[in-house]
Amino acid sequence: MMDQHLPLWRSMLFVPANVPKFVDKAHQWGADAIILDLEDSVPLAEKAPARRQLAAATSRVSAGGADVVVRINASLRLAAADLEAAVNAGVRAICVPKVSGASQLQWISECIAELELERGLPTGHTRLIALIESTAALARVNEIANSTPRLVAMTLGPEDFSASAGMVPDADGLLFPNQQIVFAARSAGILPLGFVGSIGQYGDLAAFRETIRRSRRLGLRGGFCIHPNQVQLMNEEFAPSPEEVSEARGLVEAYEQALRTNRGAAEYGGRMIDAPVVARAREVLASHEKICARSA
């Protein structure tokens, strides 16, 4: 069962940190998290002004209750400047792009620890998200997943990864790497994020809905998005349905009743249920509780 203390990040909306009109509207869309981007969407000449505006942007995008994440740049020189601007009480996590191995995340974690100490933040306040964007990084995915206690989530960057692999970013090619993310993340006790498709697939929302439904069945628990139209759909499809919640409650109740009578399995709804089935049911209920708490 996944750690109940992991964040609820069904939808994580990218917002370029240097564009005020996008920053000002971001809190309206209902995303679980807003990713203030300092990387790909911000031209080199705009990166320094974006850093200077980051504290104010953090306050604005979190107005609706969303967690704030900052995606830094991959180059160590730019990443160091990004961290100086990003580590503060309002930023919950740093998204690290183009992760190449455990040592990269360990170096970033050490930098964050120094900044937290200087700024009076609790040790470990600032978590990390690893973005796997190459075939070389995927080969080290288990090492990366266990690199630092700060790491709370991991996801595949479908476009960059597909370019690295020389393939089209479609469901066939992205199935295996996303499964590797799920397996490594679950083994390390962190959150597996992503979906089996292109992040740019928002023109056909019916097709995108099916992509998210399939991704949740495969074990992914949320993902990045680049368009507000994707947010509500992801919130819906990365959440258990009322029917799933009702069934999960019934499964748990039936199993607990069986345990009280010294049985290790029970019958529910015409099928046998045992510990692994109940573990999945408890995870459904834990997810439902997190969603209810956020809504409240």
DRENDO-1510 file (C-alpha; in Angstrom, 1 decimal, always signed):
<recs>
REC; n; res; u; v; w
REC; 1; MET; +0.0; +0.0; +0.0 .
REC; 2; MET; +1.2; +3.5; -0.8 .
REC; 3; ASP; +2.3; +5.8; +2.0 .
REC; 4; GLN; -0.7; +7.9; +3.0 .
REC; 5; HIS; +1.6; +10.8; +3.6 .
REC; 6; LEU; +2.4; +11.1; -0.1 .
REC; 7; PRO; +0.8; +14.2; -1.8 .
REC; 8; LEU; -2.4; +14.2; -3.8 .
REC; 9; TRP; -1.2; +15.3; -7.2 .
REC; 10; ARG; -3.8; +14.1; -9.7 .
REC; 11; SER; -3.2; +17.2; -11.9 .
REC; 12; MET; -0.1; +19.3; -12.0 .
REC; 13; LEU; -0.4; +22.3; -14.4 .
REC; 14; PHE; +2.7; +23.8; -15.9 .
REC; 15; VAL; +2.8; +27.6; -15.9 .
REC; 16; PRO; +5.7; +29.7; -17.4 .
REC; 17; ALA; +7.0; +31.7; -14.4 .
REC; 18; ASN; +7.8; +34.7; -16.7 .
REC; 19; VAL; +4.2; +35.2; -18.0 .
REC; 20; PRO; +2.1; +37.2; -15.5 .
REC; 21; LYS; -1.2; +36.6; -17.3 .
REC; 22; PHE; -0.8; +32.8; -17.0 .
REC; 23; VAL; +0.5; +33.1; -13.4 .
REC; 24; ASP; -2.5; +35.3; -12.4 .
REC; 25; LYS; -5.1; +32.8; -13.7 .
REC; 26; ALA; -3.4; +29.6; -12.7 .
REC; 27; HIS; -5.2; +29.3; -9.4 .
REC; 28; GLN; -8.6; +29.3; -11.1 .
REC; 29; TRP; -8.3; +25.9; -12.8 .
REC; 30; GLY; -8.5; +23.6; -9.8 .
REC; 31; ALA; -5.2; +21.8; -10.3 .
REC; 32; ASP; -3.8; +19.9; -7.3 .
REC; 33; ALA; -0.4; +21.5; -8.0 .
REC; 34; ILE; +0.9; +24.3; -10.1 .
REC; 35; ILE; +4.4; +23.9; -11.6 .
REC; 36; LEU; +6.0; +27.3; -12.0 .
REC; 37; ASP; +8.4; +26.6; -14.9 .
REC; 38; LEU; +11.9; +28.1; -15.1 .
REC; 39; GLU; +13.0; +25.6; -17.7 .
REC; 40; ASP; +11.8; +24.9; -21.3 .
REC; 41; SER; +9.0; +27.5; -21.4 .
REC; 42; VAL; +11.2; +30.4; -20.3 .
REC; 43; PRO; +13.8; +31.8; -22.8 .
REC; 44; LEU; +17.3; +32.3; -21.5 .
REC; 45; ALA; +17.1; +36.0; -21.4 .
REC; 46; GLU; +13.9; +35.8; -19.3 .
REC; 47; LYS; +15.2; +33.4; -16.7 .
REC; 48; ALA; +16.7; +36.0; -14.3 .
REC; 49; PRO; +13.6; +38.2; -14.3 .
REC; 50; ALA; +11.4; +35.0; -13.8 .
REC; 51; ARG; +13.5; +34.1; -10.7 .
REC; 52; ARG; +13.1; +37.6; -9.3 .
REC; 53; GLN; +9.3; +37.3; -9.7 .
REC; 54; LEU; +9.1; +33.8; -8.3 .
REC; 55; ALA; +8.2; +34.6; -4.7 .
REC; 56; ALA; +5.3; +36.8; -5.8 .
REC; 57; ALA; +4.2; +34.2; -8.4 .
REC; 58; THR; +4.2; +31.5; -5.7 .
REC; 59; SER; +1.8; +33.5; -3.6 .
REC; 60; ARG; -0.6; +34.1; -6.5 .
REC; 61; VAL; -0.8; +30.5; -7.9 .
REC; 62; SER; -1.4; +29.0; -4.5 .
REC; 63; ALA; -4.4; +31.3; -3.8 .
REC; 64; GLY; -6.8; +28.4; -4.6 .
REC; 65; GLY; -5.1; +25.9; -2.3 .
REC; 66; ALA; -2.8; +24.2; -4.9 .
REC; 67; ASP; +0.6; +23.0; -3.9 .
REC; 68; VAL; +3.4; +24.9; -5.6 .
REC; 69; VAL; +6.2; +23.1; -7.4 .
REC; 70; VAL; +9.1; +24.8; -9.3 .
REC; 71; ARG; +10.8; +23.2; -12.3 .
REC; 72; ILE; +14.4; +24.2; -12.4 .
REC; 73; ASN; +16.9; +24.0; -15.2 .
REC; 74; ALA; +19.1; +21.0; -15.8 .
REC; 75; SER; +22.4; +22.7; -16.1 .
REC; 76; LEU; +24.2; +23.0; -12.7 .
REC; 77; ARG; +24.9; +26.7; -13.2 .
REC; 78; LEU; +21.3; +27.6; -13.9 .
REC; 79; ALA; +20.0; +25.1; -11.4 .
REC; 80; ALA; +22.0; +26.7; -8.6 .
REC; 81; ALA; +20.5; +30.1; -9.4 .
REC; 82; ASP; +17.0; +28.6; -9.6 .
REC; 83; LEU; +17.3; +27.0; -6.2 .
REC; 84; GLU; +18.4; +30.2; -4.6 .
REC; 85; ALA; +15.1; +31.7; -5.8 .
REC; 86; ALA; +12.8; +28.7; -5.3 .
REC; 87; VAL; +13.5; +27.4; -1.9 .
REC; 88; ASN; +11.0; +29.1; +0.4 .
REC; 89; ALA; +8.1; +28.3; +2.7 .
REC; 90; GLY; +5.6; +28.5; -0.2 .
REC; 91; VAL; +7.2; +26.0; -2.5 .
REC; 92; ARG; +6.5; +22.3; -1.7 .
REC; 93; ALA; +8.7; +20.6; -4.2 .
REC; 94; ILE; +11.4; +21.1; -6.9 .
REC; 95; CYS; +11.0; +19.3; -10.2 .
REC; 96; VAL; +14.4; +18.3; -11.6 .
REC; 97; PRO; +14.4; +17.8; -15.3 .
REC; 98; LYS; +16.6; +15.5; -17.3 .
REC; 99; VAL; +17.7; +13.5; -14.3 .
REC; 100; SER; +20.7; +11.4; -15.2 .
REC; 101; GLY; +21.4; +9.5; -12.0 .
REC; 102; ALA; +21.3; +9.5; -8.2 .
REC; 103; SER; +24.3; +11.8; -7.8 .
REC; 104; GLN; +22.5; +14.6; -9.5 .
REC; 105; LEU; +19.6; +14.5; -7.1 .
REC; 106; GLN; +21.9; +14.1; -4.1 .
REC; 107; TRP; +23.8; +17.3; -5.1 .
REC; 108; ILE; +20.5; +19.2; -5.4 .
REC; 109; SER; +19.3; +17.8; -2.1 .
REC; 110; GLU; +22.5; +19.0; -0.4 .
REC; 111; CYS; +22.0; +22.5; -1.9 .
REC; 112; ILE; +18.4; +22.6; -0.7 .
REC; 113; ALA; +19.5; +21.5; +2.8 .
REC; 114; GLU; +21.9; +24.4; +3.1 .
REC; 115; LEU; +19.2; +26.9; +1.9 .
REC; 116; GLU; +16.6; +25.5; +4.3 .
REC; 117; LEU; +19.0; +25.9; +7.2 .
REC; 118; GLU; +19.9; +29.5; +6.1 .
REC; 119; ARG; +16.2; +30.4; +5.8 .
REC; 120; GLY; +14.9; +28.8; +8.9 .
REC; 121; LEU; +12.8; +26.1; +7.1 .
REC; 122; PRO; +12.3; +22.7; +8.6 .
REC; 123; THR; +14.8; +20.1; +7.3 .
REC; 124; GLY; +13.1; +18.2; +4.5 .
REC; 125; HIS; +10.5; +20.9; +3.9 .
REC; 126; THR; +11.4; +21.0; +0.2 .
REC; 127; ARG; +10.7; +17.7; -1.7 .
REC; 128; LEU; +12.0; +16.6; -5.1 .
REC; 129; ILE; +10.3; +15.2; -8.2 .
REC; 130; ALA; +12.5; +13.4; -10.7 .
REC; 131; LEU; +11.8; +13.8; -14.4 .
REC; 132; ILE; +13.1; +10.8; -16.4 .
REC; 133; GLU; +13.7; +12.0; -20.0 .
REC; 134; SER; +16.2; +9.6; -21.6 .
REC; 135; THR; +16.8; +6.0; -22.2 .
REC; 136; ALA; +20.0; +6.2; -20.2 .
REC; 137; ALA; +18.1; +7.6; -17.2 .
REC; 138; LEU; +15.5; +4.8; -17.5 .
REC; 139; ALA; +18.2; +2.2; -17.2 .
REC; 140; ARG; +19.1; +3.8; -13.8 .
REC; 141; VAL; +15.5; +4.3; -12.6 .
REC; 142; ASN; +15.7; +2.1; -9.5 .
REC; 143; GLU; +18.9; +3.9; -8.4 .
REC; 144; ILE; +17.3; +7.3; -9.0 .
REC; 145; ALA; +14.1; +6.3; -7.1 .
REC; 146; ASN; +16.2; +5.5; -4.0 .
REC; 147; SER; +18.6; +8.4; -4.3 .
REC; 148; THR; +17.5; +10.7; -1.5 .
REC; 149; PRO; +14.8; +10.8; +1.2 .
REC; 150; ARG; +13.6; +14.2; -0.4 .
REC; 151; LEU; +12.4; +12.4; -3.5 .
REC; 152; VAL; +8.6; +12.2; -3.3 .
REC; 153; ALA; +7.6; +11.4; -6.9 .
REC; 154; MET; +9.0; +10.4; -10.3 .
REC; 155; THR; +7.6; +10.7; -13.8 .
REC; 156; LEU; +8.5; +10.1; -17.4 .
REC; 157; GLY; +8.9; +13.1; -19.7 .
REC; 158; PRO; +7.2; +11.5; -22.8 .
REC; 159; GLU; +8.4; +13.9; -25.5 .
REC; 160; ASP; +12.1; +14.0; -24.5 .
REC; 161; PHE; +12.1; +10.3; -23.7 .
REC; 162; SER; +10.6; +9.4; -27.1 .
REC; 163; ALA; +13.1; +11.6; -28.9 .
REC; 164; SER; +15.9; +9.9; -26.9 .
REC; 165; ALA; +14.5; +6.5; -28.0 .
REC; 166; GLY; +13.9; +7.5; -31.6 .
REC; 167; MET; +10.2; +6.7; -31.4 .
REC; 168; VAL; +6.9; +8.4; -31.6 .
REC; 169; PRO; +5.3; +9.4; -28.2 .
REC; 170; ASP; +2.3; +7.1; -28.5 .
REC; 171; ALA; +0.8; +4.5; -26.2 .
REC; 172; ASP; +2.6; +1.5; -27.7 .
REC; 173; GLY; +6.0; +3.0; -27.1 .
REC; 174; LEU; +5.3; +4.6; -23.8 .
REC; 175; LEU; +3.7; +1.6; -22.1 .
REC; 176; PHE; +7.0; -0.1; -21.0 .
REC; 177; PRO; +8.8; +3.0; -19.7 .
REC; 178; ASN; +5.8; +4.1; -17.7 .
REC; 179; GLN; +5.5; +0.6; -16.2 .
REC; 180; GLN; +9.2; +0.9; -15.2 .
REC; 181; ILE; +8.4; +4.2; -13.5 .
REC; 182; VAL; +5.5; +2.6; -11.6 .
REC; 183; PHE; +7.6; -0.4; -10.5 .
REC; 184; ALA; +10.6; +1.7; -9.3 .
REC; 185; ALA; +8.5; +4.3; -7.6 .
REC; 186; ARG; +6.3; +1.7; -5.7 .
REC; 187; SER; +9.4; -0.2; -4.6 .
REC; 188; ALA; +10.9; +3.1; -3.3 .
REC; 189; GLY; +7.7; +4.2; -1.6 .
REC; 190; ILE; +7.3; +7.3; -3.7 .
REC; 191; LEU; +4.5; +8.5; -6.0 .
REC; 192; PRO; +4.4; +7.3; -9.7 .
REC; 193; LEU; +3.3; +10.1; -11.9 .
REC; 194; GLY; +2.6; +10.3; -15.7 .
REC; 195; PHE; +0.3; +8.8; -18.3 .
REC; 196; VAL; +0.7; +6.6; -21.3 .
REC; 197; GLY; +0.6; +9.2; -24.0 .
REC; 198; SER; +1.8; +12.6; -25.2 .
REC; 199; ILE; +1.5; +15.5; -22.8 .
REC; 200; GLY; +0.4; +17.6; -25.7 .
REC; 201; GLN; -2.7; +15.5; -26.3 .
REC; 202; TYR; -5.4; +18.0; -25.3 .
REC; 203; GLY; -7.3; +18.6; -28.6 .
REC; 204; ASP; -9.3; +15.4; -28.4 .
REC; 205; LEU; -10.5; +15.3; -24.7 .
REC; 206; ALA; -12.4; +12.1; -25.2 .
REC; 207; ALA; -9.2; +10.3; -26.3 .
REC; 208; PHE; -7.3; +12.0; -23.5 .
REC; 209; ARG; -9.8; +10.7; -20.9 .
REC; 210; GLU; -9.3; +7.2; -22.1 .
REC; 211; THR; -5.5; +7.7; -21.8 .
REC; 212; ILE; -5.9; +8.8; -18.2 .
REC; 213; ARG; -8.2; +5.9; -17.3 .
REC; 214; ARG; -5.8; +3.4; -18.8 .
REC; 215; SER; -2.9; +5.1; -17.0 .
REC; 216; ARG; -4.6; +4.9; -13.6 .
REC; 217; ARG; -5.4; +1.2; -14.2 .
REC; 218; LEU; -1.6; +0.7; -14.8 .
REC; 219; GLY; -0.8; +2.2; -11.4 .
REC; 220; LEU; +0.0; +5.8; -12.3 .
REC; 221; ARG; -1.5; +8.3; -9.8 .
REC; 222; GLY; -1.4; +11.7; -11.4 .
REC; 223; GLY; +0.5; +13.6; -14.0 .
REC; 224; PHE; +1.8; +16.9; -15.5 .
REC; 225; CYS; -0.4; +18.9; -17.9 .
REC; 226; ILE; +0.1; +21.9; -20.1 .
REC; 227; HIS; -3.5; +23.1; -20.7 .
REC; 228; PRO; -6.3; +24.0; -18.3 .
REC; 229; ASN; -8.7; +21.8; -20.2 .
REC; 230; GLN; -6.7; +18.8; -19.0 .
REC; 231; VAL; -7.0; +19.6; -15.3 .
REC; 232; GLN; -10.6; +18.7; -14.4 .
REC; 233; LEU; -10.5; +15.6; -16.6 .
REC; 234; MET; -7.4; +14.4; -14.8 .
REC; 235; ASN; -8.9; +15.2; -11.4 .
REC; 236; GLU; -11.9; +13.1; -12.3 .
REC; 237; GLU; -10.1; +10.1; -13.8 .
REC; 238; PHE; -7.2; +9.9; -11.4 .
REC; 239; ALA; -9.8; +9.6; -8.6 .
REC; 240; PRO; -11.8; +6.6; -7.6 .
REC; 241; SER; -15.4; +6.6; -8.7 .
REC; 242; PRO; -18.2; +6.5; -6.1 .
REC; 243; GLU; -18.8; +2.8; -7.2 .
REC; 244; GLU; -15.2; +2.0; -6.5 .
REC; 245; VAL; -15.3; +3.7; -3.1 .
REC; 246; SER; -18.5; +1.8; -2.2 .
REC; 247; GLU; -17.0; -1.5; -3.3 .
REC; 248; ALA; -13.7; -0.9; -1.4 .
REC; 249; ARG; -15.6; -0.2; +1.8 .
REC; 250; GLY; -17.6; -3.4; +1.4 .
REC; 251; LEU; -14.4; -5.4; +0.7 .
REC; 252; VAL; -12.7; -4.1; +3.8 .
REC; 253; GLU; -15.7; -4.7; +6.0 .
REC; 254; ALA; -16.1; -8.3; +4.7 .
REC; 255; TYR; -12.4; -9.0; +5.2 .
REC; 256; GLU; -12.3; -7.6; +8.7 .
REC; 257; GLN; -15.3; -9.6; +9.6 .
REC; 258; ALA; -13.5; -12.7; +8.3 .
REC; 259; LEU; -10.4; -11.9; +10.4 .
REC; 260; ARG; -12.6; -11.6; +13.5 .
REC; 261; THR; -13.7; -15.2; +12.9 .
REC; 262; ASN; -10.1; -16.4; +12.3 .
REC; 263; ARG; -10.4; -16.7; +8.6 .
REC; 264; GLY; -7.8; -15.2; +6.2 .
REC; 265; ALA; -10.1; -14.8; +3.3 .
REC; 266; ALA; -13.7; -13.8; +2.7 .
REC; 267; GLU; -16.4; -13.8; +0.0 .
REC; 268; TYR; -17.8; -10.6; -1.3 .
REC; 269; GLY; -19.9; -9.9; -4.4 .
REC; 270; GLY; -19.5; -13.4; -5.7 .
REC; 271; ARG; -15.7; -13.6; -5.4 .
REC; 272; MET; -13.0; -14.5; -3.0 .
REC; 273; ILE; -11.1; -11.7; -1.4 .
REC; 274; ASP; -7.8; -11.9; +0.5 .
REC; 275; ALA; -5.0; -9.6; +1.7 .
REC; 276; PRO; -3.8; -8.3; -1.7 .
REC; 277; VAL; -7.3; -7.5; -2.8 .
REC; 278; VAL; -7.9; -5.7; +0.5 .
REC; 279; ALA; -4.6; -3.8; +0.2 .
REC; 280; ARG; -5.9; -2.3; -3.1 .
REC; 281; ALA; -9.2; -1.5; -1.6 .
REC; 282; ARG; -7.5; +0.4; +1.3 .
REC; 283; GLU; -5.5; +2.4; -1.2 .
REC; 284; VAL; -8.7; +3.4; -2.9 .
REC; 285; LEU; -10.2; +4.6; +0.4 .
REC; 286; ALA; -7.0; +6.5; +1.3 .
REC; 287; SER; -7.1; +8.3; -2.1 .
REC; 288; HIS; -10.8; +9.1; -1.6 .
REC; 289; GLU; -10.1; +10.5; +1.9 .
REC; 290; LYS; -7.3; +12.8; +0.5 .
REC; 291; ILE; -9.6; +14.1; -2.2 .
REC; 292; CYS; -12.3; +14.8; +0.3 .
REC; 293; ALA; -9.9; +16.6; +2.6 .
REC; 294; ARG; -8.6; +18.8; -0.3 .
REC; 295; SER; -12.2; +19.6; -1.4 .
REC; 296; ALA; -13.1; +20.6; +2.2 .
</recs>
